[in-house]
Amino acid sequence: MSEVSIIAVPRSDFGKGAARRTRREGNIPAVIYGEGSAVTHVALPAHELELALRKPRVVLNISFEGKTIVTKPRDVQREPVKRFIEHVDLIIISASEATDRGNEAVAFVEAAEAQAVQDAKDARSGNAAADAADAADAAAAAAAAE
């Protein structure tokens, strides 16, 4: 299952300048909302978040102020040229939904691996056919030259 635990820092200042300061410190501004709870503003470690978001159907366990919240990414905003993460919206999910996402992630990875194996087989068989055709052409050219 693709679950990642990240320790967050609560944010109290907002706006463009505050977000830029947060990013300079190596964190990403984020918002957590859902399930009738109040909106929570946090800062997440940039490197850990970047690695976590590379996993398909990731579930983020966000720990801060002595509690842990199970979330999934709703929206990831990236800088258009350099593609670094500028901001993340996270939505609170239930434990059963987290389990379902984990099972879907496993199925997704297995399907991708099976496709990669099939592509490799197709590439090998395609190259073998091309090699055989080249050998036949070379043999025909040699026979014609004699």
Residue pairs with C-beta under 8 A, 6 or more apart in sequence:
1 59
1 99
1 102
1 103
1 105
1 106
2 55
2 56
2 57
2 58
2 59
2 101
2 102
2 105
3 58
3 59
3 60
3 61
3 98
3 102
4 48
4 51
4 52
4 55
4 58
4 59
4 60
4 61
5 60
5 61
5 63
5 68
6 44
6 45
6 48
6 49
6 52
6 60
6 61
6 62
6 63
7 45
7 63
7 64
8 30
8 42
8 43
8 44
8 62
8 63
8 64
9 27
9 42
9 43
9 64
10 40
10 41
10 42
10 43
10 64
10 65
11 18
11 22
11 29
11 41
11 42
11 43
12 41
13 21
14 41
18 29
19 29
19 86
19 87
22 28
22 29
22 43
23 29
23 46
23 86
25 43
26 45
26 46
26 47
27 43
27 44
27 45
27 46
28 43
28 44
28 45
28 46
28 49
28 85
28 86
28 87
28 88
29 41
29 42
29 43
29 86
29 87
29 88
30 41
30 42
30 43
30 44
30 49
30 87
30 88
30 89
30 90
31 39
31 40
31 41
31 42
31 87
31 88
31 89
31 90
32 39
32 40
32 41
32 42
32 62
32 69
32 71
32 90
32 91
32 92
33 39
33 40
33 89
33 90
33 91
33 92
34 71
34 91
34 92
34 93
35 92
35 94
37 92
40 69
42 62
42 64
44 62
44 88
46 84
46 85
49 85
49 88
50 84
50 85
52 58
52 60
53 73
53 76
53 85
53 88
55 105
56 105
56 108
56 109
57 72
57 101
57 102
57 104
57 105
57 108
58 72
58 73
58 101
58 105
59 70
59 71
59 72
59 93
59 98
59 101
59 102
60 70
60 71
60 72
60 73
60 90
61 68
61 69
61 70
61 71
62 68
62 69
62 70
62 71
62 90
63 69
69 92
70 92
70 93
70 94
70 95
70 98
71 90
71 91
71 92
71 93
72 90
72 91
72 93
72 97
72 98
72 101
73 88
73 89
73 90
73 91
74 89
74 90
74 91
75 88
75 89
76 85
76 87
76 88
76 89
77 85
77 86
77 87
77 88
78 84
78 85
78 86
79 85
79 86
93 101
